[in-house]
């Protein structure tokens, strides 16, 4: 079983990769990808780290909700390093609301209210 530390170490090893023609999209889509508006890669990044690199038993997805529904939901006050966090920028309330996903690297949610994440992002 993968530990949060192992997941974070592997995710951190990819910090600095930008653009959409990257190993995460190529692995997920099975081809080189160039259009950042068509192929965001935050979920492909989390899938690559978890499934490809660490053999975690979840279905890869190109959507934040598609990855996150497979995890355990926790209250904001209980967030720990290694948990996925979803971002909702458009205000939707249904389950498909997640616009972005990252993995929590550190949390002071019960102190300052902040947490830090490692994410896959396009370079826009």
C-alpha positions in Angstrom: 0.0 0.0 0.0 1.3 3.4 -1.0 1.9 5.9 1.9 1.2 9.6 1.6 4.9 10.3 1.9 5.6 8.0 -1.1 2.9 9.7 -3.2 4.2 13.2 -2.3 7.8 12.3 -3.0 6.9 11.0 -6.4 4.6 14.0 -7.2 7.3 16.4 -6.1 9.8 14.8 -8.5 7.8 16.2 -11.4 7.6 19.8 -10.2 8.8 22.1 -13.1 7.1 20.2 -15.9 4.8 22.5 -17.9 2.9 22.6 -21.1 0.5 20.0 -22.3 2.8 17.9 -24.4 4.1 16.0 -21.4 4.5 12.5 -20.1 1.2 12.6 -18.2 -1.0 13.5 -21.1 0.9 11.2 -23.5 0.4 8.3 -21.1 -3.3 9.0 -20.5 -4.4 9.9 -24.0 -1.9 7.6 -25.8 -0.6 10.4 -28.0 1.2 13.7 -27.9 -1.1 16.5 -26.8 -0.6 20.2 -27.7 -3.8 22.1 -27.0 -4.1 23.4 -23.4 -7.7 24.3 -23.8 -8.7 20.8 -24.9 -6.4 18.8 -22.6 -5.9 20.1 -19.1 -3.7 17.7 -17.2 -4.2 18.1 -13.4 -6.2 14.8 -13.2 -3.9 13.0 -15.7 -1.0 14.1 -13.5 -2.6 12.6 -10.3 -3.5 9.5 -12.3 0.0 9.1 -13.6 1.6 9.4 -10.1 -0.9 7.1 -8.5 -1.6 4.5 -11.1 1.5 4.5 -13.4 4.2 5.2 -10.9 2.9 3.7 -7.7 0.4 1.1 -8.9 -2.5 2.4 -6.8 -5.8 0.7 -7.5 -7.9 3.4 -9.0 -9.1 4.2 -12.5 -7.1 6.9 -14.3 -9.1 9.9 -15.4 -8.7 13.2 -17.2 -11.2 14.9 -14.9 -10.7 16.1 -11.4 -14.1 14.6 -10.3 -13.2 11.3 -12.1 -10.2 10.9 -9.9 -11.6 12.2 -6.6 -14.8 10.2 -6.5 -12.6 7.2 -6.0 -11.0 8.5 -2.8 -12.4 9.0 0.8 -14.1 12.3 1.4 -12.9 14.1 4.6 -13.9 17.4 6.2 -11.7 20.4 5.5 -10.7 20.4 9.2 -9.3 16.8 8.8 -7.2 17.3 5.6 -3.8 15.6 5.8 -0.8 15.5 3.5 -1.4 13.0 0.7 -5.2 13.8 0.5 -6.5 15.1 -2.8 -8.1 18.5 -2.7 -10.7 19.7 -5.3 -11.0 23.3 -6.4 -14.4 24.8 -7.5 -13.9 28.0 -9.5 -17.3 28.2 -11.3 -19.6 27.8 -8.3 -21.4 24.6 -9.4 -22.9 22.5 -6.6 -23.4 19.1 -8.3 -20.8 16.3 -8.1 -19.3 17.4 -11.4 -18.3 20.8 -9.9 -14.6 20.1 -9.5 -12.5 22.3 -11.8 -9.1 21.2 -10.6 -7.4 18.7 -8.4 -4.1 18.8 -6.4 -2.5 16.7 -3.6 -2.1 18.3 -0.2 1.6 18.6 0.6 1.2 20.4 3.9 -1.7 21.7 5.9 -2.3 24.3 8.6 -6.1 24.4 7.9 -6.9 24.5 11.7 -4.3 27.3 12.3 -3.8 29.8 9.5 -6.4 28.2 7.3 -3.9 27.5 4.5 -2.6 24.4 2.9 -0.1 23.8 0.1 -0.6 21.5 -2.9 1.3 19.8 -5.7 -0.7 20.0 -8.9 -0.4 19.3 -12.6 -1.0 22.5 -14.5 -0.8 23.9 -17.9 1.6 26.8 -18.5 -0.9 29.5 -19.5 
